Amino acid sequence: MTFPEAAAVGTLAFYSDFDDFQTWKKALQTQLPALQVIHASQTERPEEIDYAMVWKPPQGIFERMTNLRLIINLGAGVDSLVGRDDLPGNIPITRITDPQMSRMMAGYVLFAVLRHARDIPFFEQAQRSGQWTYRHPRSPEEMTVAVLGLGHLGARAAHEIQRQGFRTLGWSRSLAQIDGVECSAGMETLDSVIGQADIVVLMLPLTPQTRQLFDRARLQKLRPGAAFVNVARGALVDQAALTELLQSGHIGAATLDVFEREPLPAGDALWGMPNVLITPHLASVAIPSSSARQIAANILRVSAGELPDNIVEPSRGY
């Protein structure tokens, strides 16, 4: 569906080394035919840019965009944007909260949880050894899954997990309410939550307060043999400590979509560990065809002098 034409929609500059410019341009102009969409690297008159849609842009990209009215972060995680020292003041920053992204993330998390709950890594190792090895399935009601981070993506994932019959714990900075999920809040409850879980799913935003939140001491508070799933940010975790605890068996298995360094270096010990599944930061991505509608709606709001939806608070980091 195309939005009604606005009197003066303006010009949007796009920057991402990870996303296809032409695909996004087509999706945006399907919603707003009058919107001028240019790549930031080809900007000849930066003072005419009204909106910037970016993912990990280079330093100084906003400096000459003197009439900028909106910055759109090309994804849900904003840690690589809000910590910069070159953001223009008083310009709203928005994140994408496309329902397709939350569905995609929930699907990945549910896959990871079920894979660990049904001991699939054990059977994968048995297959590689050519062994017909039986391990009796556990009932979901006998297992506890903790989802840490209950924002737009985390809440959807926790909801889907509890629907499978798992006892589901949720933890966040401020108390959330999700049907079927036992929610807790505040640092004083975190260790208790992770200590109860057979599977821990990390979905927190990366902020100064959460960086390295899962250091060696906290990782050691997981139940012996628990599974660890990280679909948030690698910098939340002491990766060296995680590797050692996986090698020792204190952490039984892991599904890791994010890392301290990306791409994960070829020689990293995690690559060769049979109890670790590695994916290249793809648990959830913005889909142009569905996300463009939300972006177009925010552009029209700003063009009309209104505030956009899904504004990020840089001081909080999300």
N, C-alpha and C positions, 0 to 999 in steps of 0.2 A: 504494500500500500504506500502511495506517495503522499507526503504531507502537502497541504495547501500552500501555494506560493506565498512567500513573505515579500514585503516591499523591497527590502535590501538585506539579503542573507549574508553576503560578504565572501571572504576568501579564507580557506583553511590550508595550513601548511602541515605536511605529513613527514614524520621521520621515524623510521625503524629499520634496523639491519636484519630483523628477523621476520618481517611481514611483507607481503607483496603489495607494493604501492598501487598497481593497476587494479587489483582485486578490491582493495578498500575504496579506491576512487569510484569505481563502478557502483559499489554498494551504497556509498554516500550519495552519489548523484542520482541513484534510483529513488532515494527518499527525498532529496532536495535538488532538483534539476538546475536550479539557479545558483547553487553553491559552486564557487570556483575552488578546485582542489589541485594543489601543486605540491611537488616534492620540495622539502626544505632546502635541499642542495641546489635547487634551480631557482631559488627566490631572488629576483632582481630588485624588487621594491618591498623590503621587509616591513616598512612602515604601513603597508596596505594589508598586512596579515591581521585578520580578526580572531582566528582560532588556530590553535596548534594541537595536533594529535600526535603524541610521541611515545616511544618506548626506548629508554636508555639513550637519550639524545646527547650529542657532544656538548662540552662545556661552552657557554657563551651563546648558545643557539637563540636565546630569547632577547639578547642584548639590544638588537636593532629593531625588534618588533615593538615599536613604541606605542602602537594602538591596539595591542593584544587585549582581548576581552575574555578569553577562556582557554584553559589548558586541559586537554583530555588525555588521561593516562591510558595507554593502549593495553589494558589488562586490569585485573583486580588488585594485584599487589603494587603498592606505590612506594616501597622503600627506596628504590633507586632514583626516585624523583624528589621526594619531600626532604631528603637530607642534603640537597644541593645548596650551594651558596650563591647561585646565579638566577634564582627564581625571581621574577618581577613581583613587587609587592602588590597586595590587594587584588590580585587576579585569581578568580576561583579556579580550583583544580578539581576535576571530577574523575571518578573511576568508572569502569564498565561493570555493571552488575546484570549482565545478560542472563536470563533464565537458562539458556543453552549452556552457559559456562558452569552454572551450579549443577545442572543435570550431568554434564560431562565429568565434573569433579566427583560428584556423588557416585557415579558409576565406577570410576577408578578406585575410589576408597572402598566401595563395597566389594569390588573384585579382590583388592588386597586383603581385606578382612576375611572374606570367605576362603581365600587361598591359604591363609595362615590357620584359620579355624578348622579347616578340613585337612590340615597337615600336608598340603600339596608339595611343599619343598622337600619333605621327607620322601614322598613317593617319586619325586623327580630324581633324587639322589639314588633311590633304589633302582629306578629304570636305567640310569647311567651305569650302574654296576651289574645290570642284568639279573636283578634279584626280584622274585615275586614275594614281597614282604607285606604282611597285613598289619594294619593298625586300626583299631576300632574307632569309628567316628564318634566325636563328642557332640552332645546336644547343645544347641545355642544357648539354651536356658542355663546351662552350667558354666557359661563363659561370660567374662566381663570385658567390654570394650570401652576405652576412654577416648573421647574426642576432645582435644585441647584446642580451643579457639572456636567460638560459636557465632561468627559473623555470618554473612550471607551464604558463603560456601560451606562452612562448618556446620551450621544448623541444618542445612539440607542433607549433608552426609550423615549426621547423627540421627536424623529422622529415618533415613533409609536403613541404617544399621539396626535400629530398634524394631523396625518392621520385620526383620528376619528372626526375631525372638531373642536376640542377645540382651543381656543386662547392659544397658548403655549409660555411661557416665559422661557428663559434659562439664567442661571447665572453661571459664572466661574471666576477663578482667572485672566485668560487672555482671551481675546475676541475670541469666537468661531463663526463659520458660519455654520448654519444648515438650509436647505431649510424649509420654513414654520414656523421657530421658531424665535421669537424676542429675540436676544441674548444681554446680558449686561455683563459687567466685572467690577471688582474692588469693594472694600468694600463700597465705597461711593454710590453705586447703589443698594446694597443688600436690604436695608429696603424698598426702593421704589418697588422693584420687589415683595417681599413677601406681601407687603401691597395691591397689586393688585389682588392677587390670591385667588380663592375659594378653591383650593387644592394645598398644598405645598408638593413637593417630595424631600426628602433630599438624595443626592447621592454623597456627598463630601468625599474626603479622610480624614482620621484622621491625622492631623499634629499638631505641637505645636501651629500653628496659628489658626487652626479650632477647637481645643479642647474647649468644652463648648461655641462654637460660638452662639448656640441657648440657651442663658441664659433667665432668666425670662423677662428681658426688651425686648429682641428681640422677644420672643414668644408672648408677648403682642401686638406686632406690626402686627401680623396676623389679617386679617379681622375677626370680631366677627362671630363665627359659622363656620370658615374655617376648612377644614379637613387637617390632618397632616400625612404624610407617611414617615417613616424612614426605608430605606433599606441600610444605609451606616454603621455607627458605633454609638453605644449608647452614647459614651463619647462626641459626638458632641453636646449633648443636656443636659440641666439641667432637669433630669428626675423628680425630686420632683416638680419643677415648672410646667412641662408639665402635671403631674398628677393633680395638683391643678387647672390648667386652663381647663382641660378636665372636672373636677368635677363641675366647675363653669359654664361651657357652653361657655366660651370665645372661646375655641377651640371645635368645634362641635363634631368631631370624629377623630379617629386615626387608622392607620394600622401600627403596629410596628413589625419589624422583628429582631431588634437589641436593646440591653439594656446596661445600665451601668454595671450591673452584669449579667453574663450568666453562667448557667441557671438563669432565673428570679426567685428570691426566692418565695417560695410557698405562703407566706403571703403578698406579694406585693399587694397594692391596685389596680393596673392595671388589675389583674386577674378578679376581680369582676365587672368591669365597662362595662355596656352594649354597650357603644359607642366606645369600643376599640377592635380591632382584633389583637390577638397575634399569631405570628408564630415563631418557634425556629431557627432563623438565617439560613434560607434555600432559600431565594429569588433567589440566584444563587450560584451554586457550580461547581467545576471543574469536568468534565466528563472524566474519564481516556481514554476511547476509542477514543475521539476526541482531547483531550489536548495532548496526547502522541506524536502526529505527530509534533506539534510545539516544544515540549521539545526535541525530537530527532533531529530536524533540528538545534536547538541551540547547542546541544552537538556536532554535527558534525562541526559546525562553530568553536567552541572553540577548538576541537580536531585538526582542520586545522590551528589554530593560528589566527582565525578571532574573531571579537567581536560578541556577540550574539545579537539577536533582543530583543526588549522590556526591555531594561535596566532600572533599577530603580535608581533614584538619591537620595541617603540617606539624603543629606542635605535639600532636598525639602520635603521629606517624602512620595514621590510617584514617 
